[in-house]
C-alpha cells in the first residue's frame, strides 16, 4: 500500500494530473503572449490546426516578409507549447 492515497489514488496519478495542469497553464501563458504580440489575429484554439490551414496572403501590396515573420511567430509559440518551454 505504499504510495496509496486514502481516497484511492496513487502518488503517480496525482503527479500526472499536476503535470497536466502545469502543462495547460504553460500553454495558456504562451497563448496569452501570442495574443499580445498578434492582437488582430484569430488563431483559434489549436495552433497546429491553424498552421496546417494557413494560406499566405497574395496580391499587390502584400509584404511577404511580414507574412513569413507572422508564421514564424506562430510556429515558435506552437513549438514552445509542444516542448514545454
HELIX and SHEET records of a PDB file:
HELIX    1   1 UNK A   11  UNK A   37  1                                  27    
HELIX    2   2 UNK A   47  UNK A   53  1                                   7    
HELIX    3   3 UNK A   64  UNK A   83  1                                  20    
END                                                                             
